[in-house]
Amino acid sequence: MAYTVAAAVAYSDSWNIKVCFTGAFYAPGHSESDTTINLKAALSFAATQDAQIGVYVAFRAAQLDDAVKIIRGEDIKPMMFDSQTFGSVYENIALGAPSNTGLRETPVQHKTKPILAHQNLPSHLDIQQAQANIACIALYPGVDKQLLEAVSHKRKILIIDAYHSGTGPADAEERELAEFIAACSGKTKVLVGTLPRKFIDRPYDSTHELKKSGAHVYADLPHHVLYVYSILSLSISTKVKNIITALEPWEV
């Protein structure tokens, strides 16, 4: 869902409506199904006039199904590992909906996001062709340069899901990532996210090292947003250099 929502967010400036996605962790027939509470919250939110237009997600807040959270589309994070709920960047919740009451608004600062204003939707074939030019990988300590080279082979863009602060290994004994970035920067652009501005007022030394090597490091742009935005941009024949230019406002 998070990837679909990211695509909707990219086009949201072309719409003058409110869109609310929802789903369920368990199917309706399951004894612990969250279908009803999620659907009720989504419909209630769609009917209310309080919230601004935009893209949102309604999903249960806890496994007990006793509350739902409404998350702005630009804030949603994918489920990780065995998580049974969707999260949001910095736990920003646009609206809370306890099961026994109506929607209750909580203040959330609306932030900008990369968009594709007034563009036609790409075809399925366009998307497939764009996907062949992009790879996305999660970074881990001691990442092997040979693996990075294999993943990025014949790709125009490599997106790295970095450590929580948007950093990666850059010490003298762990130079393989920086060396890889420097070696491939001419043929493959490396995009790294995310550096949380709310908690980190200045980048770490390792972040500077990655940038010096040629990587583009972004603040407040999770890897799935970079991935979806890049695919959509390539699928409408946007040049890679123009994608990088469009993402400059978020670059560290």
N, C-alpha and C positions, 0 to 999 in steps of 0.2 A: 504493500500500500504506500509506503513512504516514497518509493520511486515514481509511482503513478501520480501522487500528490505533487512531487517536485516538478513533474512535467506540467501539471495544471498551473502551478505557481508561475512557471516560466511564461505562460500565456495569459496570466490573470489580468494584466493591464488592458487586454483587448476586450474584456467583458465588464459589464456594469451590473453584475449579479453576485449573489452570495452562494457559494458551493460548499457543501459539507459531505465529506466522505465518511463512510463507516464500514464496519465489517464485524467479524466475530472470531474469537480464538477457538471456540468450540461450536460445532454445528447445532442447529435448533433441537435435534433429538437427544443431545448429550445432557446428562444430569446436571452438569455445571455450565451449560451454555450461557454465554453472555449476549446472545442475539437480541433478546427483548430489551434489555437495558440500553444497549448501544443504539438500537433503532429508535427507541422512544426519545432518547436524548438528541439524536440527529434530527428527527422530525420536529421536536420542540424548538430546537435551535433554528431550523430553517424557517419556522413560522414566526419567530420573534423579530421585532423591528429594532431591537437594541443594538445588535452588533453591526459593525461596518461590513460593506461588501468585501469580498475576498475569498480565499480558499481556506477551509478548515477541516479538521478531523475530529469526529466524536468517537471516543473509545474508553473502555472501562479504566478506572484509575487503580483498581486493585483486584486481586484474584477473587476476593469475596463478593464481587459484583454489588457493592453497596454504594458506589459513586461512579460518575462518568466525568471525564475531562474533555473540554473542547480546546483543541490546540490549533494555532495558526499554522497553515500549511508550510510556511517558510521556516517554522521552528521544529517541525516533527523530525524525530530520529528513528531509524529502523530498529526493529526488535533485535536484541543481541543475545546470542546463545539460547538459554532456556527461558528468556523473558516471556511473560504472557500478557504484557501490555506495551503500548507504544509510549515512548518518552518524548520530551521536548528539550530544546536547547535551553539550558539554565533553568529547567522546570517551569518555563513560562506557560501558564495556563490562561487562556482567554476567558473561559467560563467554567465554573464547576457546577455539577448537577447531582447532588445527593439523591438517592433513589426515592426518598419520601418527600422531596420538595421540588420546586421548580428550579430553573437555571439561575445561577448566582454569578454575577460578573465580578471578575477580579482585574485590576489594572495591569495591562501588559503593554509595554512600549512597542509600537509598530515600527519595524525596521525595513530598510530597503532590501531588495533582493535582485539578482540578475534576471532580466526579463527578455522576451522576444516580442516586442511590441508590434501588433498588427501584422503578423506573419501568417501565411497559410500553413495549415497542418501538413507535415510531410507524409508521404505514403509509407506503407509498410516496407516496401523495397528500399526506399530512401533510408529508413531507420536501420535496416539490416546492413546496408553498405556503410553507414556511418559507424555502426558498432564494430565492424571489422578494422577500423582505424583507431580504436580506443581500447585501452586495457586499464583495469583497476585492481590494485593489490593492497593488502593490509601489511603495514610495516611491523617488523618484530626485531628485537635485539639480535645482532649478529646476522642480519639478512645477507644472503649469498649474492654476490655480484653476478654470478652466472645465471641465477634464477631471474634477477632483474633484466638481464640481457635477453633471456629467452622470452619473458613476458612482453617486453617492449619491441620485440623483433617485428619490423614492418608496420609499426604503429605510429601514428602521428602524435598521439597524446597518451601519456601514462599518468594516471591519477593514483596518488598514494594516500591511503588512509593512515595518517601519522599517529604518533602518540597523542594523548589527550590534549597536550598543549601545542600541537602542530610542529613538534620537533622530531628529530631522529638522531641516530648515532653519528657523531662527527668527531669523536676523539681520535688521537693519532693512531691508536690500535684498532679503530673501527672506521677506517676511511673508505671502505668499499662503496658505501652509498654515495658519498660525495664524488668519488672517482667515477662511478657509473654515470652520475648526472652530468658531470663535466664532459665525459666522453660522448654522450648521446645527445647533448643539447642542440646540436646542429640539425639532427634528423627527427628527434622525438622530444616534444615539450613535456616537462615533468611538472605537474600541478600537485601541490601538497596542501591539505587542509586538516585540521582547523586550529587556529590560534585564538582562544577565547579572550577577547578584549576586556570582558567584564572582570576577569580575574588576573590577567597578566598585562601590566601597563607598558611593558617593553619586552621585545623578543629575547629569548635566550641566546647565548653565544652559538649553540648548535644550530639554531634557526638561521643566524647570519651566515654560518658556514654553508648551509644548504643553498641559501640565496647566492652566495659567492660562486658556488659551483654551477649555477644556472637554473636552479629550481624556482618556480613561482609559488610562494607560500601565502596562503590566504587566511584571513581572520574571519571567524564566524560563518564559514561556508563548509559544512560537512562534506565528506567525500561523495556521498550519493547525490548531492545537489550539483557538485562539479561534474560528476559523471553524466547525469541526465541533461544538464544544460549543454555540455560539450557535444553529446550525441545529437540533440535537437539542432544545435547550431550547424554542425557538419552536414546534417541531413537536409538543410536548406541552402547548402553550398556556401556556407560562411568559411572564409579562410581561417586557418589556425591563428595567424597573427592578429586577426580581427577579434577572435574569441578572447585572446590574451588581453587585448585592448579593452574589450567590454568588461572584463573582470578586474581591471586595474583599481577601481574604488575599494576593493576588498583585499588588495595585496598588501602584505606586510612590508 
